Amino acid sequence: MRDPGAEPTSVSAAAEAVVKGYVDDLTLALAQLEAGAMADVLEALVLALSEGRRVLVAGNGGSSTAAIHIASDLMAASTAFDGAPQAVALTENIARITAIANDYSYDEIFSRQLPGWARPGDVLLLLSVSARSANLVRAATVGRDLGMTVLAALGDPGELASLADRYVIFGQADYGLTEDLHVALGHMAVRVLSGGDACRYRAAVDG
């Protein structure tokens, strides 16, 4: 921890400026979040799980790990539902992804997984900053053909907004802010599944 009385270095001064700027940008992104659109996406996720449907999640780069995070949280939070609901990230099996990319095309790494997982009425949640990734656009098209409900959480409308049944745009197309809010979407879904209550660490609540 830096001595508060010490003269700031050029690096620490720059870092502090970035921290403040980032917090300001994230605060603005949250203030600009369209609550109704977010609620529509969350409603579709929760209804699908409550009906025993599958929720399949996909994204590239940082959004690929957000997909795993969201799927894991949704599974943990939906155990009270009957019908064995499932939330699966299409990014979690590296062997499958690289096999599809090698044998076919990187553009098909998600779409080629869908016929094996998806049933009519299942949900496909796509996470993207640009909303233009070819593999996500193809997944949305195939998902619609399979009778899935396509949801999208985007930094920019791109091509995916027109292919989605419901979508929300947030983060001002800044990859960091949008990816932060991807994870926040998952955590909001967990709160809805938990009846609106905060999910606090037990020891912190007990003191």
C-alpha positions in Angstrom: 0.0 0.0 0.0 1.4 3.4 -1.0 2.2 5.8 1.8 -0.5 8.5 1.5 2.1 11.1 2.3 4.5 10.1 -0.4 4.8 12.0 -3.6 2.9 10.2 -6.4 5.0 8.8 -9.2 4.0 9.4 -12.8 2.7 5.8 -13.0 0.6 6.0 -9.8 -0.8 9.4 -10.8 -1.7 8.0 -14.2 -3.2 4.9 -12.6 -5.3 7.0 -10.2 -6.6 9.1 -13.1 -7.5 5.9 -15.0 -9.3 4.6 -11.9 -11.4 7.7 -11.6 -12.1 7.9 -15.3 -13.1 4.3 -15.4 -15.4 4.6 -12.4 -17.0 7.7 -13.9 -17.5 5.9 -17.3 -19.0 2.8 -15.6 -21.3 4.9 -13.4 -22.5 6.7 -16.6 -23.0 3.4 -18.3 -25.1 2.1 -15.4 -27.1 5.4 -15.4 -27.8 5.0 -19.1 -28.8 1.3 -18.8 -32.3 0.8 -20.2 -34.0 -1.0 -17.3 -37.0 -2.2 -19.3 -34.8 -3.9 -21.9 -32.7 -5.5 -19.3 -35.8 -6.7 -17.5 -37.1 -8.3 -20.7 -34.0 -10.3 -21.2 -33.9 -11.4 -17.5 -37.6 -12.4 -17.7 -36.9 -14.6 -20.7 -34.0 -16.3 -18.9 -35.9 -16.9 -15.7 -39.1 -18.2 -17.4 -37.0 -20.6 -19.5 -35.3 -22.1 -16.5 -38.6 -22.3 -14.5 -40.1 -24.3 -17.4 -37.1 -26.7 -17.5 -35.7 -25.2 -20.7 -32.1 -25.0 -21.6 -30.2 -21.7 -21.6 -27.2 -21.7 -23.9 -24.7 -18.9 -23.6 -22.0 -17.8 -26.1 -19.4 -15.0 -26.6 -15.9 -14.4 -27.8 -12.8 -13.2 -25.9 -13.6 -11.9 -22.5 -17.3 -12.5 -23.2 -16.5 -16.3 -23.6 -15.5 -16.4 -19.9 -18.5 -14.3 -19.0 -20.6 -16.9 -20.7 -19.1 -19.6 -18.5 -19.6 -17.4 -15.4 -23.3 -16.7 -16.3 -24.1 -20.3 -17.1 -22.5 -21.5 -13.8 -24.4 -18.9 -11.7 -27.7 -19.7 -13.5 -27.4 -23.4 -12.8 -26.5 -22.8 -9.1 -29.5 -20.4 -8.7 -32.1 -22.5 -10.5 -31.9 -25.7 -8.5 -35.3 -25.1 -6.9 -37.0 -25.5 -10.2 -38.5 -28.9 -11.4 -37.7 -30.3 -14.8 -33.9 -30.3 -14.5 -33.2 -26.8 -16.0 -29.8 -26.5 -17.6 -27.5 -23.6 -18.4 -24.6 -24.3 -20.6 -21.8 -22.1 -22.0 -20.9 -23.1 -25.6 -17.4 -21.8 -24.8 -16.6 -24.2 -22.0 -15.3 -27.2 -24.1 -12.0 -26.2 -25.7 -11.6 -29.5 -27.5 -15.0 -29.2 -29.2 -14.4 -25.6 -30.2 -11.0 -26.2 -31.7 -12.2 -29.3 -33.5 -15.1 -27.4 -35.1 -12.8 -24.5 -36.0 -10.1 -26.8 -37.4 -12.5 -29.1 -39.3 -15.0 -26.5 -40.5 -14.6 -22.9 -39.7 -14.2 -20.6 -36.6 -17.5 -19.0 -37.8 -19.3 -22.2 -36.9 -17.9 -22.9 -33.4 -21.3 -22.1 -31.8 -23.8 -22.8 -34.5 -22.5 -26.4 -35.0 -23.1 -27.1 -31.3 -26.7 -26.0 -31.3 -28.4 -29.0 -32.9 -26.9 -31.3 -30.3 -28.1 -29.1 -27.4 -31.1 -27.1 -28.4 -34.8 -27.8 -28.4 -37.6 -25.6 -29.5 -38.3 -23.1 -26.8 -34.8 -23.2 -25.4 -32.9 -19.9 -25.0 -29.7 -18.7 -26.7 -28.0 -15.8 -24.9 -25.3 -14.1 -27.0 -22.8 -11.7 -25.5 -21.0 -9.3 -27.7 -19.5 -5.8 -27.7 -19.6 -5.3 -31.5 -22.6 -7.4 -32.3 -20.9 -8.2 -35.6 -19.0 -11.4 -34.8 -19.6 -13.9 -37.6 -19.8 -16.9 -35.3 -22.5 -15.2 -33.1 -24.5 -14.0 -36.1 -24.5 -17.5 -37.5 -25.5 -18.9 -34.1 -28.4 -16.5 -33.9 -29.6 -17.5 -37.4 -29.3 -21.3 -36.6 -30.9 -20.8 -33.2 -33.9 -19.1 -34.7 -34.2 -21.9 -37.3 -34.2 -24.4 -34.4 -37.1 -22.6 -32.7 -35.0 -21.1 -29.9 -35.6 -17.7 -28.2 -32.5 -15.6 -29.1 -31.4 -13.0 -26.5 -28.5 -10.6 -26.9 -26.5 -8.4 -24.5 -24.6 -6.0 -26.7 -22.3 -2.9 -26.7 -23.6 -1.8 -30.1 -26.7 -2.9 -32.1 -24.6 -4.4 -34.9 -26.2 -7.3 -36.8 -27.3 -9.2 -33.7 -30.0 -6.8 -32.5 -32.1 -7.5 -35.6 -31.7 -11.2 -35.1 -32.6 -11.3 -31.4 -36.1 -11.7 -29.9 -35.0 -9.5 -27.0 -31.8 -7.5 -26.5 -30.2 -4.9 -24.3 -27.5 -2.5 -25.3 -25.1 -1.1 -22.7 -21.5 0.0 -22.1 -21.2 2.6 -24.9 -19.5 0.0 -27.1 -16.5 0.1 -24.8 -15.3 -3.5 -24.5 -14.4 -3.2 -20.8 -17.6 -1.6 -19.7 -19.8 -3.9 -21.8 -18.0 -7.0 -20.5 -18.4 -5.7 -16.9 -22.1 -5.4 -17.6 -22.3 -8.8 -19.1 -21.4 -10.3 -15.8 -23.7 -7.8 -14.0 -26.6 -9.2 -16.2 -25.8 -12.7 -14.9 -25.8 -11.5 -11.3 -29.1 -9.6 -11.8 -30.6 -12.9 -13.2 -29.4 -14.7 -10.0 -31.2 -12.0 -7.9 -34.4 -12.5 -9.9 -34.1 -16.3 -9.4 -33.5 -15.7 -5.7 -36.6 -13.6 -5.3 -34.9 -10.3 -5.5 -32.6 -10.8 -2.5 -29.0 -9.9 -2.5 -26.7 -13.0 -2.5 -24.3 -12.1 0.3 -21.5 -14.3 1.6 -22.9 -15.9 4.8 -20.0 -15.1 7.1 -20.3 -11.4 6.2 -24.0 -11.4 7.0 -23.4 -13.3 10.3 -20.7 -10.8 11.3 
